[in-house]
Amino acid sequence: MADAPAPSACVQALEQVATLETLAPVYQAAARDERHFLDDADRPAELARVQKIVAASCSANPRERADQEAAAARLHEALSPECAVERDKLAALQLPSSREPRDSIERTRQLVADRCPAVDVKGRWLVQWGGRGELVPEQ
């Protein structure tokens, strides 16, 4: 996804619907590591706004729509708190002071490359990490 073109408006909107439908608090990143949280009272209106984008920009063709939904699911995972943790973990493992075995570093690097590419978060609602959850490599 990192080398792919920016996600379409449909894919971005579908991902934001998934984010807004979570029970967790959501926020947008602001300057200097600040977060602007969406008030619970404002969530239904924001969800309705994003659903209008979905209706206007997503395909009615079932195959194309399935592809759009799959791309949105991959984007949602890349934006997940679990992926943020995995990217941070990889950065720590790659420090010169790390004593982690090379194969462990490579497994984490592959997991991040496959499922957690860096994605621009500007203007996106993000799920607040609840301190639980871990990505596991796919079998």
Residue, then its C-alpha position, 0 to 999 in steps of 0.5 A: m500500500a505504501d507504493a500504491p497510489a493514494p486510496s480512492a475517495c470510496v476506499q477512504a470513506l469506507e475505511q472511515v465508516a468502519t472507524l466511526e462504527t467502532l465503540a472506541p473513541v476516535y480522534q484526528a491527529a493535530a500539531r505536536d502530537e495533539r489529538h482532537f477527539l470526536d464527541d459522542a454526540d457528534r459521531p452520528a452526524e459525522l458518520a452520515r456525512v461519510q456515508k454520503i461520500v460512500a454513496a456518491s463515490c463507490s461502485a454499484n458493480p458488485r465485483e468493483r464494490a467488493d474490491q473497494e471494500a477489501a481495499a478499505a479493510r486493508l487500509h483500516e488495518a494499516l491505520s489501526p492502533e495494532c499496526a502503530v504498535e507494530r511499526d513502533k516495535l520494529a523501530a525499537l528492534q532495529l536500534p543498534s542497542s537491540r539484542e533481538p535475534r535477526d530472525s525475530i527482526e525479520r519476522t516483524r519487518q515482514l509483518v509490517a511490510d505486509r499488513c502495516p504500511a505507513v499511511d498518511v493520517k492527515g484528516r482521518w479519524l483514528v481509533q484510540w488504542g485501548g491497550r489490547g490487541e496484537l497482530v499475528p502473522e497470517q498462516 
